[in-house]
Amino acid sequence: MAAQTFDMIVIGAGPGGYVAAIRGAQLGLKVACVEREHLGGICLNWGCIPTKALLRSAEVFHLMERAGEFGLKAENLGYDIDAVVKRSRGVAKQLSGGIGHLFKKNKVTTIMGEATLAGNGKVSVKTDKGTEELTAKNIVLATGARARQLPGLEGDGKRVWTYKDALQPPHMPKKLLVIGSGAIGIEFASFYNTLGAETTVVEVLDRVLPVEDAEISAFAKKSFQKQGMKILEKSMVKQLDRSADKVVAHIESGGKVEKHTFDTVISAVGIVGNVEGLGLESLGVKVDRTHVVTDEFCRTGVDGLYAIGDVAGAPWLAHKASHEGVMVAELIAGKHAHPVKPESIAGCTYCNPQVASVGLTEAKAKEAGHDVKVGRFPFIGNGKAIALGEAQGLIKTVFDAKTGELLGAHMVGAEVTELIQGYVIGQKLETTEQDLMETVFPHPTLSEMMHESVLDAFDRVIHI
Ligand SMILES: Cc1cc2nc3c(=O)[nH]c(=O)nc-3n(C[C@H](O)[C@H](O)[C@H](O)COP(=O)(O)OP(=O)(O)OC[C@H]3O[C@@H](n4cnc5c(N)ncnc54)[C@H](O)[C@@H]3O)c2cc1C
């Protein structure tokens, strides 16, 4: 069969690939998207979306437990873990199906199969029916990533879980160990802890959520501990002894190794890029620690070959992948493309309390040589937060003292994953402290705390 020819072939239909494909088609390119497993990638099927569905169930459960505080009665509280998981899988399925409709609407050719680069703009796809040959001047690698498996801590689907197992648990953990306190580890810790699992989190670095501002990590840690979570920082899981109904973890803390018994372990120690089996070596594509090396326009150095999203490295976030997808499609279509600035990509963690940030932490801003002004505003000073029964939280802003540039914003508390976008827009528009102070924030809203945090940095705060 003759090779089908396209203007652009996208490999992988995650938030990087499917967005690149749709944007390319919108710009008049003839686009094919090859996907080996599921439209929507990890994000829609096994990442962002199903975790948020689970966490929503935990949030509602937590609120029901607090019903008395709101003058309400909720008795005989309980949950059905299978039904909670069923809802989460249903949400993922609905969204994954939606990508198929978007592809049809935008006339993107979907090819279900495993793609390999065959050189000179050729892509070979192994499908159920055999091998299909495709060609295009431009190929976009958007093959994503998978869970990192550390020797001895590998998931087994029974007692030691990766994120995929934790999203469709074979049992409800009673005593849970979470290895790693990045966003994925902490979200699962929060979910299972809220549903009653006795949860321990082990973090090798000196604090939980180690990429966040130190003050925010400390605040979040206290909240987790108040909810009964045990947090071990500067600690390392050295070994897991597995048996049918339990796992004995050897945990090194302060130079001593102690054994602790759990019935379930979630290993959340990072991710590795899907770079194998693509034919990258024969094309001379540079790979650094499982990630394709690219320039700021996602070019790999091989003519017409781009890499976007998780396979192209940190930050491993869906919105970074999608933004790169749009940029690459525009570049291919001959439009003016804007590189994505890593410091403008917000990170959100949907634990209880939520955590969100953008830009430099206070420490990083100082390290970069900025003279800083820092503002802080606690949730307890905000009317809406108190009315919602969510008075625990903090909003911190970091400015350059000389120029008034907003260098970073860091938040912990209810709904901060929605609030952060205000600062993201501010940063994109290169706003100064003056603009932010002159902006009128609606009352009563949680967003007023964003205003107050800025006012605090310049000694003008009203409500504390
Ligand atoms: C539990 C969890 C929770 C997360 N929560 C969030 C969150 O709240 N917010 C956020 O921003 N990010 C979150 N992430 C990260 C987010 O899922 C990823 O950053 C995002 O999915 C990356 O998109 P991508 O398009 O680069 O790759 P992926 O989504 O991984 O998609 C890559 C696709 O390529 C396909 N593929 C791979 N190789 C081939 C091949 N050879 N041929 C054909 N197809 C191939 C794969 O099947 C896959 O569908 C989470 C991740 C996890 C695991």
The ligand as an SDF file (V2000), in Angstrom:
LIG
                    3D

 53 58  0  0  0  0  0  0  0  0999 V2000
   -1.4110   10.5580   38.5670 C   0  0  0  0  0  0  0  0  0  0  0  0
   -1.0630   11.7700   37.7500 C   0  0  0  0  0  0  0  0  0  0  0  0
   -1.6840   12.9750   37.9990 C   0  0  0  0  0  0  0  0  0  0  0  0
   -1.3630   14.0970   37.2290 C   0  0  0  0  0  0  0  0  0  0  0  0
   -1.9930   15.2770   37.4980 N   0  0  0  0  0  0  0  0  0  0  0  0
   -1.6890   16.3620   36.7630 C   0  0  0  0  0  0  0  0  0  0  0  0
   -2.3570   17.5960   36.9910 C   0  0  0  0  0  0  0  0  0  0  0  0
   -3.2170   17.7030   37.8640 O   0  0  0  0  0  0  0  0  0  0  0  0
   -2.0240   18.6540   36.2210 N   0  0  0  0  0  0  0  0  0  0  0  0
   -1.0770   18.5640   35.2400 C   0  0  0  0  0  0  0  0  0  0  0  0
   -0.8070   19.5610   34.5600 O   0  0  0  0  0  0  0  0  0  0  0  0
   -0.4300   17.4060   35.0010 N   0  0  0  0  0  0  0  0  0  0  0  0
   -0.7170   16.3190   35.7330 C   0  0  0  0  0  0  0  0  0  0  0  0
   -0.0850   15.1390   35.4630 N   0  0  0  0  0  0  0  0  0  0  0  0
    0.9210   15.1110   34.3800 C   0  0  0  0  0  0  0  0  0  0  0  0
    0.2460   15.0200   33.0120 C   0  0  0  0  0  0  0  0  0  0  0  0
   -0.5610   13.8750   32.9620 O   0  0  0  0  0  0  0  0  0  0  0  0
    1.2900   14.9970   31.9300 C   0  0  0  0  0  0  0  0  0  0  0  0
    2.1520   16.1110   32.0680 O   0  0  0  0  0  0  0  0  0  0  0  0
    0.6740   15.0330   30.5570 C   0  0  0  0  0  0  0  0  0  0  0  0
   -0.1830   13.9260   30.3450 O   0  0  0  0  0  0  0  0  0  0  0  0
    1.7590   15.0590   29.4660 C   0  0  0  0  0  0  0  0  0  0  0  0
    1.1680   15.0970   28.2200 O   0  0  0  0  0  0  0  0  0  0  0  0
    1.8880   14.4910   26.9360 P   0  0  0  0  0  0  0  0  0  0  0  0
    0.9850   14.7750   25.7910 O   0  0  0  0  0  0  0  0  0  0  0  0
    3.2770   14.9720   26.8830 O   0  0  0  0  0  0  0  0  0  0  0  0
    1.9920   12.9350   27.1980 O   0  0  0  0  0  0  0  0  0  0  0  0
    0.9560   11.8020   27.6220 P   0  0  0  0  0  0  0  0  0  0  0  0
   -0.2630   12.3500   28.2340 O   0  0  0  0  0  0  0  0  0  0  0  0
    1.7490   10.8130   28.3820 O   0  0  0  0  0  0  0  0  0  0  0  0
    0.5300   11.1680   26.2340 O   0  0  0  0  0  0  0  0  0  0  0  0
    1.4300   10.4920   25.4230 C   0  0  0  0  0  0  0  0  0  0  0  0
    0.6670    9.5250   24.5230 C   0  0  0  0  0  0  0  0  0  0  0  0
    1.5570    8.9820   23.5650 O   0  0  0  0  0  0  0  0  0  0  0  0
    1.2190    7.6330   23.3300 C   0  0  0  0  0  0  0  0  0  0  0  0
    2.3990    6.9640   22.7590 N   0  0  0  0  0  0  0  0  0  0  0  0
    3.6110    6.7730   23.3510 C   0  0  0  0  0  0  0  0  0  0  0  0
    4.4580    6.1790   22.4950 N   0  0  0  0  0  0  0  0  0  0  0  0
    3.7690    5.9770   21.3500 C   0  0  0  0  0  0  0  0  0  0  0  0
    4.0980    5.3940   20.0900 C   0  0  0  0  0  0  0  0  0  0  0  0
    5.3110    4.9210   19.8290 N   0  0  0  0  0  0  0  0  0  0  0  0
    3.1430    5.3550   19.1210 N   0  0  0  0  0  0  0  0  0  0  0  0
    1.9100    5.8540   19.3590 C   0  0  0  0  0  0  0  0  0  0  0  0
    1.5410    6.4080   20.5340 N   0  0  0  0  0  0  0  0  0  0  0  0
    2.4630    6.4750   21.5160 C   0  0  0  0  0  0  0  0  0  0  0  0
    0.8290    7.1260   24.7100 C   0  0  0  0  0  0  0  0  0  0  0  0
   -0.0120    5.9930   24.6090 O   0  0  0  0  0  0  0  0  0  0  0  0
    0.0910    8.3400   25.2770 C   0  0  0  0  0  0  0  0  0  0  0  0
   -1.2940    8.2710   25.0520 O   0  0  0  0  0  0  0  0  0  0  0  0
   -0.4030   13.9950   36.2030 C   0  0  0  0  0  0  0  0  0  0  0  0
    0.2250   12.7760   35.9300 C   0  0  0  0  0  0  0  0  0  0  0  0
   -0.0990   11.6760   36.6890 C   0  0  0  0  0  0  0  0  0  0  0  0
    0.5760   10.3690   36.3760 C   0  0  0  0  0  0  0  0  0  0  0  0
  1  2  1  0
  2  3  1  0
  2 52  2  0
  3  4  2  0
  4  5  1  0
  4 50  1  0
  5  6  2  0
  6  7  1  0
  6 13  1  0
  7  8  2  0
  7  9  1  0
  9 10  1  0
 10 11  2  0
 10 12  1  0
 12 13  2  0
 13 14  1  0
 14 15  1  0
 14 50  1  0
 15 16  1  0
 16 17  1  0
 16 18  1  0
 18 19  1  0
 18 20  1  0
 20 21  1  0
 20 22  1  0
 22 23  1  0
 23 24  1  0
 24 25  2  0
 24 26  1  0
 24 27  1  0
 27 28  1  0
 28 29  2  0
 28 30  1  0
 28 31  1  0
 31 32  1  0
 32 33  1  0
 33 34  1  0
 33 48  1  0
 34 35  1  0
 35 36  1  0
 35 46  1  0
 36 37  1  0
 36 45  1  0
 37 38  2  0
 38 39  1  0
 39 40  1  0
 39 45  2  0
 40 41  1  0
 40 42  2  0
 42 43  1  0
 43 44  2  0
 44 45  1  0
 46 47  1  0
 46 48  1  0
 48 49  1  0
 50 51  2  0
 51 52  1  0
 52 53  1  0
M  END
$$$$
